[in-house]
Amino acid sequence: MTDTPTTPAPPAGDARAGDARAALVRVREEVGKAVVGQDAAVAGMLVALLCRGHILLEGVPGVAKTLLVRSLAASLDVGTKRVQFTPDLMPGDLTGSLVYDARESDFSFRPGPVFTNLLLADEINRTPPKTQSALLEAMEERQVSVDGTAHDLPSPFLVAATQNPVEYEGTYPLPEAQLDRFLLKVVLPVPERADEVSVLRRHASGFDPRDLAAAGIRPVASAADVEAGAAAVRSVEVSDEVIGYVVDIARATRHSPSLALGVSPRGATALLATSRAWAWLSGRDYVTPDDVKALAVATLAHRLMLRPEAELEGTSVTSVLHSVLASVPVPR
């Protein structure tokens, strides 16, 4: 995924949508006060918000995964909660549970931390599958069912989960069904030298990542801005040629000799949605093939599975996807 344009183009849609887009561009600027060199991840979180989806952030320790989500939360005027996923975390600790009320002589539902607008699921792969699966209904249906009663989650609702790819002891890899629930997966790289120098300069000047208010981060976008942006994204035009391009990419992954599992129709739908959001953030009311290419890896890579022989040869899912993109004719 390439970075969101630094200089905003004229807003697409009506004035309200334009105001919403301007507010979300300012969110990126606010996050930049605390996090350096992770613009693609910031853009990915904005795309997930606009598409009513969820994002998985993967990176080695110390690349600001948690700080990134905390900074996004600080720049949005929405409800936020953080859950540290651990091996002893139970589903009820996340979704809520029935509690006996002695005064009423009855059980009442006590909502868990999932009842918020932005949920930081920190180190999600450190909790057992039973608790991981408790998120499935919330992520897909935007509701939590307890004792046969469905409880709606607030809107907007975004799960921003983090995971560490190098520590395998004490971790529970996410199953394919749950990975597929994440609209995007963004891998946070170790920053370039110039960015790392900038990080150290900030710390030398007194920056405290635990005190985002002191860093000057303030709420610049509301839940209404997110909802207005999401509505505008749904009106972004997609030509038949671009739809065909998305389908051809998905079908090409299913025929790749290196892949045991290609992109499903849900994955193709996700790529269409993220491409529309990217086009809107770029100030256009139509999708281009370049929008599709920009979001293809972040949207599709985690939905693919390599064949064992390809893994033994050192092939990566990302390299296979780049080969697919290079082989599929681009509409003009």
BADODO-413311 format. One line per field, with one value per residue: residue in one letter; x, z, y of N, C-alpha, C in turn; residue number from 1. Coordinates in pm, whole numbers, plus 50000, padded with zeros to 5 digits. Example, Ala and Ser with C-alpha at 12.3 -4.5 7.8 and 13.67 -1.06 7.14 Angstrom:
<sites>
markol a s
nx 51319 51285
nz 50780 50708
ny 49431 49775
cax 51230 51367
caz 50780 50714
cay 49550 49894
cx 51320 51290
cz 50780 50787
cy 49670 50003
lumke 1 2
</sites>
This chain:
<sites>
markol m t d t p t t p a p p a g d a r a g d a r a a l v r v r e e v g k a v v g q d a a v a g m l v a l l c r g h i l l e g v p g v a k t l l v r s l a a s l d v g t k r v q f t p d l m p g d l t g s l v y d a r e s d f s f r p g p v f t n l l l a d e i n r t p p k t q s a l l e a m e e r q v s v d g t a h d l p s p f l v a a t q n p v e y e g t y p l p e a q l d r f l l k v v l p v p e r a d e v s v l r r h a s g f d p r d l a a a g i r p v a s a a d v e a g a a a v r s v e v s d e v i g y v v d i a r a t r h s p s l a l g v s p r g a t a l l a t s r a w a w l s g r d y v t p d d v k a l a v a t l a h r l m l r p e a e l e g t s v t s v l h s v l a s v p v p r
nx 50085 50062 50144 49898 49795 49989 49923 49604 49361 49091 48786 48570 48224 47951 47938 47940 48059 48303 48400 48421 48619 48835 48865 48944 49186 49328 49344 49544 49760 49765 49826 50079 50225 50308 50390 50632 50712 50525 50320 50168 50035 49874 49710 49586 49431 49248 49118 49001 48821 48647 48537 48394 48527 48792 49126 49443 49746 50076 50400 50746 50857 50850 50802 50604 50332 50120 50129 50057 49784 49681 49738 49577 49328 49336 49315 49063 48728 48585 48460 48697 48869 49103 49226 49434 49546 49575 49691 49505 49273 48924 48626 48403 48529 48581 48349 48147 47912 47650 47534 47448 47197 47138 46955 46751 46692 46757 46922 47144 47278 47615 47803 48102 48444 48434 48226 48249 48378 48631 48833 49124 49289 49528 49815 49681 49720 49800 49609 49385 49214 48938 48873 48957 48771 48548 48542 48457 48176 48123 48287 48191 47905 47854 47747 47678 47600 47444 47330 47121 47028 47071 47301 47349 47639 47812 47826 48060 48245 48547 48790 49115 49376 49680 49979 50266 50512 50735 50766 50689 50644 50398 50195 49897 49827 49621 49325 49228 48963 48921 49123 49025 48822 48934 48958 49186 49536 49823 50167 50402 50697 51047 51159 51303 51644 51649 51397 51420 51618 51473 51282 51443 51538 51303 51253 51481 51417 51228 50990 50720 50586 50378 50223 50018 49873 50049 50208 50063 49852 49520 49160 49032 48844 48513 48266 48054 48183 48322 48106 47984 48188 48202 47953 47989 48192 48057 47923 48108 48206 48237 48368 48265 48486 48686 48571 48578 48854 48924 48796 48940 49193 49140 49061 49293 49464 49355 49433 49703 50008 50157 49996 49786 49544 49334 49202 48884 48538 48452 48690 48746 48534 48607 48843 48737 48589 48788 48937 48760 48739 49002 49020 48836 48958 49170 49056 48885 48588 48566 48695 49021 49240 49489 49421 49319 49549 49706 49589 49583 49773 49762 49495 49452 49664 49673 49472 49549 49703 50003 50136 50287 50532 50604 50653 50877 51059 51105 50933 50721 50393 50339 50516 50414 50164 50237 50339 50107 49962 50124 50078 49810 49610 49585 49308 49235
nz 50000 49910 50029 50174 49985 50040 49984 49978 49731 49546 49724 49686 49610 49808 50016 50287 50279 50182 50397 50584 50470 50479 50755 50817 50683 50842 51068 51002 51005 51276 51397 51301 51471 51675 51570 51346 51007 50939 50753 50569 50726 50881 50682 50609 50836 50827 50587 50662 50858 50700 50541 50712 50823 50956 51095 51087 51240 51191 51315 51419 51763 51894 51677 51691 51690 51882 51978 51747 51710 51948 51906 51685 51808 51989 51818 51721 51795 51947 52120 52284 52363 52521 52504 52651 52518 52657 52762 52954 52913 52898 52696 52796 52928 52727 52566 52749 53011 53185 53489 53824 53980 54296 54408 54223 54197 53970 53657 53486 53191 53160 52976 52788 52709 52432 52351 52215 52009 51888 51915 52058 52011 52161 52085 51976 51905 52132 52283 52351 52094 52158 52282 52087 51889 51997 51908 51648 51583 51666 51495 51241 51244 51398 51651 51974 52109 52392 52606 52427 52353 52142 52135 52014 51870 51900 51647 51456 51434 51497 51493 51579 51560 51697 51630 51693 51481 51534 51782 51879 52089 52325 52175 51969 51659 51435 51305 50964 50915 51090 51016 50768 50838 50885 50721 50623 50630 50755 50734 50947 50880 50989 51060 50811 50799 50819 50926 51166 51291 51326 51510 51737 51784 51864 52106 52245 52275 52467 52419 52522 52485 52637 52705 52519 52497 52574 52352 52178 52039 51937 51932 51608 51434 51417 51513 51345 51122 51030 50963 50763 50574 50516 50394 50167 50040 49956 49739 49545 49211 49016 48736 48485 48372 48567 48771 48645 48636 48905 48957 48779 48896 49137 49040 48914 49128 49221 49037 49055 49058 49288 49503 49751 49836 49702 49638 49771 49669 49867 49935 49696 49694 49917 49824 49627 49788 49951 49754 49661 49890 49905 49668 49726 49947 49811 49678 49463 49277 49154 49072 48992 48809 48935 49199 49278 49258 49453 49694 49688 49799 50082 50123 50024 50071 50324 50295 50143 50083 50085 49887 50024 49898 49777 50000 50103 49912 49974 49887 49907 50010 49938 49725 49535 49495 49386 49145 49029 48999 48810 48594 48521 48283 48261 48262 48026
ny 49881 50214 50548 50773 51057 51348 51612 51711 51623 51783 51744 51460 51428 51565 51869 51792 51540 51621 51772 51569 51412 51589 51607 51345 51332 51507 51351 51172 51346 51412 51165 51139 51298 51140 50894 50775 50715 50514 50547 50401 50214 50381 50490 50251 50192 50402 50342 50097 50185 50341 50147 49997 49784 49570 49566 49407 49437 49366 49307 49320 49339 49671 49843 50025 49939 49922 50186 50319 50254 50358 50628 50683 50645 50858 51072 51063 51142 50936 50642 50438 50135 49916 49586 49359 49076 48760 48429 48340 48478 48499 48432 48577 48784 48953 48995 49037 48947 48762 48886 48833 49016 49105 49280 49302 49041 48891 48812 49026 49181 49256 49464 49392 49495 49501 49653 49924 50194 50183 49918 49809 49527 49390 49204 48973 48709 48578 48464 48187 47985 47968 48211 48388 48328 48442 48693 48675 48688 48949 49098 49033 49037 49255 49250 49104 48795 48677 48435 48378 48627 48903 49166 49480 49633 49951 50211 50393 50079 49936 49687 49685 49493 49362 49176 48972 48850 48692 48571 48265 48092 48027 48135 48150 48082 48268 48126 48042 48120 48331 48511 48580 48748 48988 49287 49410 49340 49467 49485 49608 49767 49775 50100 50323 50453 50737 50789 50653 50802 51036 50945 50895 51154 51280 51147 51226 51488 51483 51343 51145 50838 50742 50952 51094 51325 51524 51522 51664 51559 51564 51525 51524 51437 51311 51058 51104 51214 50991 50822 50978 50981 50706 50668 50827 50686 50459 50555 50592 50560 50263 50122 49880 49764 49789 49637 49388 49361 49330 49085 48922 48926 48793 48540 48462 48411 48176 47994 47985 47808 47806 47841 47703 47785 48019 48353 48413 48479 48659 48782 48915 49096 49244 49366 49530 49706 49829 49954 50147 50308 50399 50545 50749 50874 50976 51179 51136 51041 50800 50474 50363 50135 50155 50215 49971 49810 49934 49858 49584 49395 49439 49379 49121 48938 48804 48625 48418 48097 47925 47653 47356 47284 47523 47681 47551 47619 47876 48070 48355 48467 48729 48777 48600 48715 48961 48870 48770 49009 49130 48969 48984 49141 49494 49705 49965
cax 50000 50136 50097 49791 49853 50018 49844 49472 49296 48956 48703 48463 48093 47895 48018 47956 48160 48431 48441 48459 48749 48935 48885 49019 49324 49391 49375 49677 49859 49773 49897 50219 50292 50360 50444 50710 50747 50425 50207 50082 49949 49774 49613 49509 49330 49142 49042 48918 48711 48552 48473 48330 48602 48884 49263 49542 49878 50179 50535 50833 50842 50915 50778 50495 50199 50024 50130 49985 49639 49651 49741 49454 49218 49345 49282 48922 48637 48501 48493 48806 48910 49216 49228 49560 49511 49664 49643 49394 49157 48804 48535 48320 48610 48585 48216 48054 47848 47535 47571 47330 47167 47065 46844 46642 46675 46758 47050 47150 47396 47719 47881 48247 48516 48408 48122 48316 48393 48762 48886 49261 49311 49673 49873 49563 49757 49844 49494 49342 49113 48803 48854 48969 48646 48446 48542 48406 48040 48130 48350 48112 47765 47847 47661 47724 47487 47464 47209 47017 46990 47170 47326 47415 47759 47800 47878 48141 48310 48670 48886 49253 49448 49823 50041 50410 50534 50859 50758 50592 50614 50287 50103 49797 49806 49481 49277 49194 48829 48929 49204 48940 48733 49007 48955 49323 49649 49936 50292 50477 50841 51140 51171 51426 51739 51608 51283 51466 51685 51367 51224 51536 51539 51183 51273 51582 51353 51134 50865 50680 50478 50268 50147 49992 49823 50166 50260 49978 49748 49386 49056 49003 48736 48410 48196 47973 48273 48347 47983 47966 48287 48162 47842 48044 48268 47962 47875 48218 48173 48328 48332 48262 48623 48759 48513 48636 48995 48927 48760 49050 49300 49098 49062 49432 49523 49303 49502 49848 50064 50223 49898 49688 49416 49331 49109 48743 48455 48451 48814 48731 48446 48686 48933 48655 48553 48906 48976 48670 48779 49130 48989 48771 49060 49256 48982 48815 48461 48571 48807 49112 49317 49597 49364 49311 49686 49757 49531 49574 49853 49708 49360 49443 49776 49645 49367 49610 49780 50103 50155 50405 50654 50642 50712 51011 51146 51124 50842 50630 50261 50347 50581 50319 50060 50296 50346 49970 49928 50201 50031 49672 49602 49525 49216 49271
caz 50000 49908 50129 50141 49932 50140 49948 49943 49607 49574 49779 49605 49673 49856 50113 50410 50252 50172 50534 50648 50417 50534 50895 50822 50644 50960 51157 50962 51053 51422 51429 51267 51583 51766 51498 51229 50910 50923 50686 50504 50829 50916 50573 50616 50942 50778 50488 50735 50919 50597 50484 50822 50836 51067 51047 51163 51229 51227 51311 51528 51878 51891 51556 51723 51657 51983 51977 51628 51736 52054 51847 51605 51901 52047 51717 51688 51906 51957 52233 52258 52473 52490 52571 52637 52502 52731 52755 53046 52881 52867 52605 52869 52960 52607 52515 52857 53066 53272 53629 53910 54055 54416 54435 54130 54197 53830 53591 53391 53105 53180 52851 52796 52640 52288 52327 52196 51867 51841 52009 52038 52054 52164 52082 51965 51891 52260 52354 52287 51988 52212 52304 51956 51816 52054 51829 51513 51567 51680 51376 51119 51259 51479 51766 52065 52158 52525 52654 52326 52325 52065 52180 51905 51899 51851 51514 51389 51516 51433 51569 51534 51633 51672 51660 51675 51398 51561 51906 51858 52216 52396 52082 51903 51528 51399 51200 50837 50923 51156 50932 50660 50891 50881 50589 50583 50715 50720 50801 50978 50865 51070 50988 50741 50886 50844 51017 51298 51348 51369 51632 51848 51812 51941 52242 52307 52306 52576 52380 52605 52415 52729 52724 52384 52507 52575 52215 52101 51962 51982 51844 51494 51355 51501 51459 51232 51007 50980 50899 50639 50480 50473 50299 50042 49976 49890 49615 49449 49090 48972 48601 48460 48342 48694 48837 48578 48675 49040 48944 48712 48995 49230 48970 48885 49247 49236 48940 49074 49100 49417 49609 49781 49857 49638 49692 49760 49629 49974 49922 49583 49741 50007 49743 49564 49891 49991 49641 49661 50000 49867 49566 49793 50024 49714 49622 49339 49294 49067 49103 48882 48834 49030 49333 49305 49282 49578 49810 49665 49892 50217 50129 49980 50106 50440 50259 50056 50150 49997 49885 50104 49819 49756 50126 50113 49819 50024 49820 49999 49956 49877 49593 49444 49462 49292 49014 48977 48954 48688 48484 48484 48199 48326 48169 47991
cay 50000 50339 50643 50865 51180 51451 51728 51658 51663 51834 51638 51405 51427 51690 51944 51713 51438 51691 51805 51444 51371 51680 51569 51220 51364 51566 51240 51123 51443 51402 51042 51164 51365 51038 50779 50815 50613 50408 50611 50302 50155 50483 50491 50128 50202 50491 50264 50000 50261 50383 50028 49924 49659 49558 49562 49332 49500 49268 49361 49279 49429 49800 49923 50119 49887 49967 50332 50362 50245 50455 50762 50695 50662 50992 51172 51047 51169 50817 50558 50344 50048 49828 49456 49286 48935 48672 48290 48311 48563 48422 48504 48672 48902 49036 49030 49066 48827 48782 48904 48827 49138 49062 49372 49269 48895 48849 48829 49137 49173 49357 49467 49383 49603 49503 49753 50052 50226 50137 49820 49765 49389 49385 49069 48886 48568 48522 48408 48062 47997 47988 48354 48451 48309 48528 48816 48652 48743 49095 49156 49009 49074 49378 49224 49000 48715 48619 48368 48385 48765 48976 49303 49551 49712 50088 50241 50292 49977 49889 49609 49700 49389 49355 49048 48964 48732 48620 48496 48159 48027 48088 48202 48066 48146 48291 48035 48107 48181 48461 48598 48629 48852 49115 49347 49440 49305 49554 49450 49728 49741 49854 50227 50360 50521 50876 50786 50611 50919 51127 50889 50919 51297 51311 51099 51311 51617 51465 51277 51032 50767 50713 51075 51144 51463 51612 51526 51755 51488 51601 51471 51613 51377 51252 50942 51153 51227 50855 50773 51053 50930 50572 50684 50880 50578 50367 50616 50602 50484 50157 50081 49736 49721 49775 49519 49272 49354 49272 48944 48852 48908 48687 48411 48426 48350 48040 47907 47994 47679 47821 47863 47598 47853 48150 48453 48379 48594 48760 48857 49006 49202 49328 49447 49634 49804 49906 50037 50262 50395 50461 50646 50862 50943 51045 51292 51101 50969 50683 50385 50331 50013 50183 50202 49827 49762 49991 49790 49440 49315 49451 49321 48982 48849 48719 48530 48319 47992 47866 47508 47320 47287 47663 47726 47494 47693 48012 48164 48425 48500 48862 48768 48536 48813 49058 48802 48767 49145 49158 48884 49013 49262 49611 49774 50102
cx 50088 50075 49980 49852 49871 49936 49708 49422 49159 48866 48596 48332 48051 47983 48042 48062 48298 48486 48490 48596 48860 48967 48969 49163 49397 49423 49513 49786 49875 49852 50046 50296 50356 50432 50512 50729 50648 50301 50112 49986 49840 49667 49526 49401 49216 49055 48950 48799 48604 48476 48399 48394 48696 49025 49351 49679 49983 50316 50614 50816 50915 50895 50652 50356 50094 50015 50051 49834 49599 49648 49619 49335 49217 49304 49137 48837 48536 48543 48600 48833 49022 49203 49363 49528 49619 49608 49524 49273 49039 48712 48451 48396 48611 48446 48121 47984 47727 47582 47444 47316 47079 46944 46724 46610 46669 46898 47041 47280 47490 47809 48032 48313 48493 48302 48186 48325 48524 48821 49028 49276 49461 49724 49764 49600 49813 49728 49444 49232 48972 48774 48867 48835 48533 48436 48472 48268 48043 48186 48261 47970 47746 47745 47725 47601 47524 47331 47092 46969 47103 47179 47407 47536 47742 47859 47942 48203 48428 48751 49022 49337 49596 49872 50189 50443 50653 50857 50649 50555 50502 50190 50010 49766 49658 49440 49235 49060 48835 49016 49118 48845 48802 49008 49095 49421 49768 50057 50372 50626 50921 51165 51305 51516 51694 51490 51326 51541 51581 51302 51314 51545 51418 51199 51377 51524 51246 51003 50841 50564 50361 50177 50123 49937 49939 50229 50176 49872 49611 49283 49022 48893 48641 48353 48110 48057 48300 48225 47958 48065 48251 48048 47893 48121 48174 47907 47985 48192 48280 48282 48331 48403 48703 48704 48570 48781 49010 48897 48874 49167 49265 49107 49204 49499 49476 49372 49653 49903 50131 50126 49804 49550 49424 49228 48965 48665 48447 48578 48807 48641 48520 48780 48857 48624 48673 48953 48888 48707 48908 49107 48928 48870 49155 49184 48910 48684 48452 48699 48890 49182 49432 49547 49358 49450 49739 49710 49535 49650 49794 49572 49359 49547 49743 49534 49421 49690 49875 50096 50282 50535 50701 50705 50854 51109 51169 51036 50751 50497 50265 50410 50490 50212 50112 50307 50208 49931 50000 50145 49890 49668 49529 49432 49259 49145
cz 50000 50005 50079 50089 50040 50113 49901 49809 49642 49621 49683 49681 49722 49963 50240 50393 50242 50308 50606 50600 50472 50680 50905 50775 50763 51064 51127 51012 51204 51462 51403 51376 51679 51693 51370 51138 50891 50855 50623 50605 50872 50808 50575 50722 50900 50675 50559 50801 50817 50538 50589 50838 50955 51012 51144 51135 51277 51216 51430 51644 51855 51766 51569 51683 51753 51986 51859 51652 51844 51999 51760 51697 51960 51948 51670 51813 51915 52081 52196 52384 52425 52570 52544 52634 52568 52727 52846 53022 52837 52774 52676 52910 52845 52568 52624 52902 53149 53417 53714 53991 54174 54444 54347 54129 54056 53775 53492 53312 53135 53057 52878 52716 52489 52253 52325 52047 51809 51948 51970 52097 52049 52178 52078 51954 52019 52341 52281 52183 52041 52232 52174 51882 51872 51978 51694 51492 51574 51554 51253 51131 51335 51591 51850 52118 52290 52573 52558 52292 52253 52115 52071 51954 51845 51712 51514 51487 51439 51533 51503 51618 51599 51700 51623 51596 51440 51690 51894 51989 52288 52306 52018 51768 51495 51289 51077 50844 50989 51077 50822 50707 50893 50738 50535 50682 50666 50802 50820 50969 50971 50994 50916 50836 50920 50941 51158 51369 51401 51498 51752 51884 51896 52087 52315 52347 52413 52540 52468 52538 52505 52749 52588 52388 52507 52437 52125 52018 52021 51886 51732 51405 51450 51437 51340 51107 50945 50906 50767 50533 50427 50372 50164 49966 49899 49761 49512 49331 49057 48835 48588 48435 48471 48773 48777 48616 48813 49034 48880 48808 49090 49163 48939 49007 49264 49142 48955 49122 49238 49533 49625 49799 49796 49703 49667 49707 49738 49969 49808 49619 49831 49928 49672 49664 49929 49878 49632 49771 49966 49763 49632 49876 49935 49642 49493 49371 49196 49099 48977 48910 48932 49175 49373 49337 49417 49701 49800 49769 50032 50232 50105 50037 50221 50413 50174 50137 50049 49998 49963 50025 49790 49883 50141 50023 49863 49958 49925 49930 49883 49739 49491 49401 49367 49152 48949 48922 48824 48568 48436 48402 48270 48226 48145 47970
cy 50124 50437 50725 50994 51285 51576 51682 51711 51718 51722 51592 51413 51564 51754 51864 51606 51501 51728 51679 51399 51459 51643 51442 51239 51426 51459 51186 51215 51433 51277 51060 51238 51265 50925 50826 50694 50500 50464 50510 50238 50252 50487 50366 50133 50294 50419 50165 50068 50293 50264 49946 49786 49664 49538 49486 49393 49401 49332 49312 49377 49562 49883 50008 50070 49941 50119 50387 50362 50345 50597 50785 50720 50803 51100 51163 51072 51056 50739 50457 50262 49957 49699 49392 49137 48848 48530 48261 48400 48477 48501 48609 48797 49001 49086 49077 48938 48864 48786 48905 48956 49099 49151 49340 49121 48839 48871 48946 49128 49289 49358 49460 49495 49608 49607 49893 50080 50172 50047 49783 49626 49363 49243 48963 48740 48508 48465 48283 48084 48023 48136 48431 48445 48395 48660 48799 48715 48895 49159 49145 49064 49205 49365 49115 48927 48651 48563 48386 48525 48837 49120 49374 49630 49853 50102 50379 50194 49922 49809 49629 49605 49394 49213 49054 48838 48647 48539 48389 48089 48101 48162 48099 48132 48157 48193 48114 48179 48318 48558 48661 48738 48989 49167 49367 49379 49386 49511 49578 49700 49816 49983 50243 50440 50663 50883 50748 50724 51017 51078 50919 51067 51337 51267 51184 51446 51604 51399 51155 50960 50732 50834 51141 51287 51561 51623 51615 51688 51522 51543 51570 51557 51306 51127 50983 51170 51089 50802 50846 51007 50793 50577 50734 50772 50485 50425 50634 50508 50381 50109 49929 49682 49699 49656 49392 49251 49291 49122 48865 48829 48794 48550 48366 48364 48205 47942 47914 47860 47686 47827 47743 47658 47992 48240 48408 48499 48700 48845 48956 49124 49299 49419 49559 49745 49891 49998 50162 50361 50468 50571 50770 50942 51021 51157 51263 51030 50852 50605 50361 50198 50035 50177 50055 49772 49810 49915 49638 49359 49319 49383 49171 48888 48755 48618 48415 48217 47928 47713 47474 47328 47430 47721 47676 47567 47837 48116 48228 48454 48634 48855 48701 48634 48919 48998 48796 48904 49179 49082 48919 49144 49375 49680 49918 50184
lumke 1 2 3 4 5 6 7 8 9 10 11 12 13 14 15 16 17 18 19 20 21 22 23 24 25 26 27 28 29 30 31 32 33 34 35 36 37 38 39 40 41 42 43 44 45 46 47 48 49 50 51 52 53 54 55 56 57 58 59 60 61 62 63 64 65 66 67 68 69 70 71 72 73 74 75 76 77 78 79 80 81 82 83 84 85 86 87 88 89 90 91 92 93 94 95 96 97 98 99 100 101 102 103 104 105 106 107 108 109 110 111 112 113 114 115 116 117 118 119 120 121 122 123 124 125 126 127 128 129 130 131 132 133 134 135 136 137 138 139 140 141 142 143 144 145 146 147 148 149 150 151 152 153 154 155 156 157 158 159 160 161 162 163 164 165 166 167 168 169 170 171 172 173 174 175 176 177 178 179 180 181 182 183 184 185 186 187 188 189 190 191 192 193 194 195 196 197 198 199 200 201 202 203 204 205 206 207 208 209 210 211 212 213 214 215 216 217 218 219 220 221 222 223 224 225 226 227 228 229 230 231 232 233 234 235 236 237 238 239 240 241 242 243 244 245 246 247 248 249 250 251 252 253 254 255 256 257 258 259 260 261 262 263 264 265 266 267 268 269 270 271 272 273 274 275 276 277 278 279 280 281 282 283 284 285 286 287 288 289 290 291 292 293 294 295 296 297 298 299 300 301 302 303 304 305 306 307 308 309 310 311 312 313 314 315 316 317 318 319 320 321 322 323 324 325 326 327 328 329 330 331 332
</sites>
